[in-house]
Amino acid sequence: MSDSYIELSNITVKRSGRIILNVDNFKAASSGEFINLIGTNGAGKTTLLCVCCGLIKPSTGTVKINGIDLASLGSWQKVDIRKAIGYVPQAAEYNAELPFTVREVAAMGRTSAKPMCAALNREDYEIIDSWLETLELTNQKNQTFRSLSGGERQKVLIARAMAQKPKVLMLDEPGANLDFKWKRRILDCIEKLHQRTAITILLISHDIDFLPHNADRTVLMHDGRILADGKVKEIFESDVFRKVYGCKFKVSDSGGRYTPVF
């Protein structure tokens, strides 16, 4: 078995007769790799992430998770293998008007990691509360999810994902619709989480100011294809990056955090 925990080969995804994702090869290791997925709106980043975690079945190609071809698995087997992947969407998938508390939302992640109908026990709640503490949500744990700010909700969704004890954490635009202050706080939170756990992280952002300084790779996407894959600074200084974003700029280095200045 290779070191690649997630491996895509010859992937296409079609919608209404149009190819919206066309990826020859993509790999993510299980050894704590931190990968940025960047690109303009409509580049195919979310589709790629959903293919990686088995939420979208590709039209063609192979998806392997931990060396296992998803196409060879039945529905319940796929559910089991997905338990090792924590997925944080841009917004909650359920009705935010329902009166769930912060602790109850975080507990959903722990519930999804257990056998069907199995009750949560003391150890489960210790894991849940530990992540609420790590993400500085202990004081809000009995508040309703709907009463929180957008940034606080995003942290709860991260706590929910981490309560699964996943091997891979996938985050889809975690800074979307947040002000600059909360974007920085969420990014700092993700960076510290990675340092603490060494979990493999795939982070989507179309906001190129919202990128961690400790990422191992940056993958640039455009029109459903991967155009470049390398170090952050290398990608920012490449001709293909300038072509995708349609303008010239210089790269600013602030404490190891590279930012393109247009």
MARMAR-820793 format. One record per residue (C-alpha): residue in three letters; x, y, z. Coordinates in pm, whole numbers, padded with zeros to 5 digits, always signed. Example, Ala and Ser with C-alpha at 12.3 -4.5 7.8 and 13.67 -1.06 7.14 Angstrom:
2
Ala+01230-00450+00780;Ser+01367-00106+00714;
***
This chain:
262
Met+00000+00000+00000;Ser+00140+00344-00090;Asp+00175+00642+00143;Ser-00107+00814-00046;Tyr-00419+00808+00168;Ile-00628+00962-00108;Glu-00546+00893-00471;Leu-00738+01001-00781;Ser-00661+00870-01130;Asn-00809+00983-01465;Ile-01107+01152-01300;Thr-01383+01329-01489;Val-01711+01463-01355;Lys-01985+01558-01602;Arg-02292+01771-01542;Ser-02553+01841-01812;Gly-02320+01700-02073;Arg-02034+01930-01971;Ile-01709+01819-01804;Ile-01670+02022-01484;Leu-01372+01828-01345;Asn-01089+01668-01538;Val-00800+01551-01319;Asp-00539+01305-01443;Asn-00378+01247-01105;Phe-00406+01380-00751;Lys-00265+01238-00428;Ala-00279+01335-00061;Ala-00057+01157+00190;Ser-00166+01029+00531;Ser+00141+01168+00705;Gly+00020+01514+00800;Glu+00043+01682+00461;Phe-00113+02031+00440;Ile-00252+02112+00093;Asn-00405+02439-00026;Leu-00654+02414-00312;Ile-00681+02755-00478;Gly-00841+02901-00786;Thr-01105+03147-00895;Asn-01477+03083-00843;Gly-01596+02788-01052;Ala-01248+02636-01083;Gly-01369+02296-00961;Lys-01220+02304-00610;Thr-01534+02195-00423;Thr-01607+01924-00680;Leu-01254+01788-00637;Leu-01292+01786-00259;Cys-01627+01605-00281;Val-01477+01342-00512;Cys-01188+01294-00266;Cys-01422+01218+00023;Gly-01667+01009-00178;Leu-01956+01256-00176;Ile-01955+01275-00558;Lys-01913+00970-00779;Pro-01694+01055-01079;Ser-01816+00990-01431;Thr-01489+00816-01509;Gly-01172+00729-01321;Thr-01065+00574-00992;Val-01086+00705-00636;Lys-00883+00520-00374;Ile-00896+00592-00002;Asn-00632+00418+00207;Gly-00553+00203-00097;Ile-00913+00084-00140;Asp-01102+00154-00462;Leu-01435+00315-00364;Ala-01604+00160-00669;Ser-01542-00186-00522;Leu-01732-00108-00202;Gly-02098-00132-00112;Ser-02289+00163+00035;Trp-02230+00071+00400;Gln-01862-00003+00338;Lys-01825+00343+00187;Val-01984+00493+00497;Asp-01728+00316+00714;Ile-01430+00432+00510;Arg-01556+00791+00506;Lys-01547+00797+00886;Ala-01174+00863+00857;Ile-01243+01188+00671;Gly-01363+01498+00852;Tyr-01546+01733+00616;Val-01620+02097+00697;Pro-01855+02258+00444;Gln-01890+02631+00384;Ala-02207+02626+00594;Ala-02403+02381+00806;Glu-02587+02119+00600;Tyr-02880+02108+00841;Asn-03135+02374+00929;Ala-02953+02626+01148;Glu-03288+02734+01293;Leu-03323+02407+01483;Pro-03236+02459+01853;Phe-02921+02244+01868;Thr-02664+02351+02124;Val-02297+02390+02038;Arg-02217+02068+02224;Glu-02493+01879+02041;Val-02363+01991+01701;Ala-02008+01888+01792;Ala-02143+01554+01917;Met-02284+01481+01570;Gly-01929+01423+01453;Arg-01868+01170+01728;Thr-02200+00997+01657;Ser-02109+00954+01290;Ala-01787+00775+01389;Lys-01968+00509+01592;Pro-02177+00208+01485;Met-02537+00283+01393;Cys-02765+00347+01697;Ala-02470+00324+01940;Ala-02508+00569+02229;Leu-02233+00814+02316;Asn-02045+00727+02635;Arg-01823+00916+02876;Glu-01516+00874+02656;Asp-01705+01017+02358;Tyr-01809+01324+02552;Glu-01453+01370+02678;Ile-01338+01380+02315;Ile-01615+01626+02225;Asp-01544+01855+02521;Ser-01171+01838+02456;Trp-01219+01977+02107;Leu-01460+02244+02229;Glu-01190+02349+02476;Thr-00917+02340+02212;Leu-01124+02562+01986;Glu-01215+02796+02274;Leu-01584+02710+02267;Thr-01629+02576+02621;Asn-01812+02888+02739;Gln-02054+02861+02447;Lys-02120+02487+02461;Asn-02474+02527+02598;Gln-02567+02810+02363;Thr-02774+02734+02055;Phe-02581+02702+01733;Arg-02806+02959+01565;Ser-02714+03222+01828;Leu-02345+03220+01732;Ser-02159+03449+01496;Gly-02046+03315+01159;Gly-01689+03266+01282;Glu-01803+03082+01594;Arg-02025+02854+01386;Gln-01728+02770+01167;Lys-01526+02670+01472;Val-01811+02446+01588;Leu-01814+02272+01250;Ile-01439+02216+01283;Ala-01493+02072+01632;Arg-01764+01845+01491;Ala-01527+01716+01222;Met-01238+01663+01466;Ala-01462+01475+01710;Gln-01464+01195+01451;Lys-01088+01154+01510;Pro-01032+01163+01133;Lys-00710+01091+00946;Val-00786+01366+00692;Leu-00958+01701+00746;Met-01117+01874+00445;Leu-01229+02235+00470;Asp-01429+02408+00198;Glu-01380+02786+00213;Pro-01374+02809+00596;Gly-01323+03186+00570;Ala-01617+03246+00335;Asn-01852+03529+00439;Leu-01635+03619+00738;Asp-01477+03957+00807;Phe-01099+03995+00803;Lys-01063+03952+01179;Trp-01254+03621+01183;Lys-01075+03497+00871;Arg-00743+03539+01050;Arg-00876+03372+01366;Ile-01007+03071+01174;Leu-00684+03038+00979;Asp-00478+03058+01300;Cys-00705+02793+01449;Ile-00649+02558+01152;Glu-00272+02610+01162;Lys-00255+02534+01534;Leu-00477+02229+01486;His-00238+02097+01222;Gln+00065+02158+01444;Arg-00101+01979+01735;Thr-00233+01674+01552;Ala-00022+01644+01233;Ile-00345+01549+01056;Thr-00357+01567+00676;Ile-00547+01881+00572;Leu-00699+01986+00241;Leu-00803+02350+00254;Ile-01002+02520-00025;Ser-00983+02894-00072;His-01052+03127-00361;Asp-00926+03408-00137;Ile-00550+03392-00186;Asp-00495+03608+00123;Phe-00647+03322+00324;Leu-00362+03072+00303;Pro-00161+02914+00585;His+00213+02974+00592;Asn+00293+02614+00693;Ala+00128+02443+00395;Asp+00334+02177+00219;Arg+00168+02217-00120;Thr-00051+02460-00308;Val-00264+02323-00592;Leu-00387+02576-00848;Met-00709+02488-01032;His-00883+02647-01328;Asp-01176+02528-01542;Gly-01188+02193-01363;Arg-00819+02114-01414;Ile-00509+02117-01196;Leu-00269+02363-01360;Ala+00009+02369-01100;Asp+00109+02184-00784;Gly+00402+02299-00568;Lys+00521+02528-00289;Val+00315+02840-00216;Lys+00583+03085-00327;Glu+00656+02886-00645;Ile+00288+02890-00742;Phe+00243+03262-00670;Glu+00547+03351-00881;Ser+00453+03126-01174;Asp+00334+03250-01512;Val+00030+03022-01496;Phe-00083+03189-01171;Arg-00057+03532-01333;Lys-00253+03405-01632;Val-00532+03258-01417;Tyr-00576+03574-01211;Gly-00524+03804-01510;Cys-00287+04060-01365;Lys+00069+04130-01259;Phe+00177+04145-00896;Lys+00468+04098-00661;Val+00493+03847-00377;Ser+00504+03980-00022;Asp+00670+03768+00249;Ser+00545+03847+00599;Gly+00689+03610+00856;Gly+00691+03320+00612;Arg+00335+03391+00493;Tyr+00342+03466+00121;Thr+00079+03697-00021;Pro+00044+03825-00379;Val+00022+04206-00387;Phe-00171+04320-00694;
***
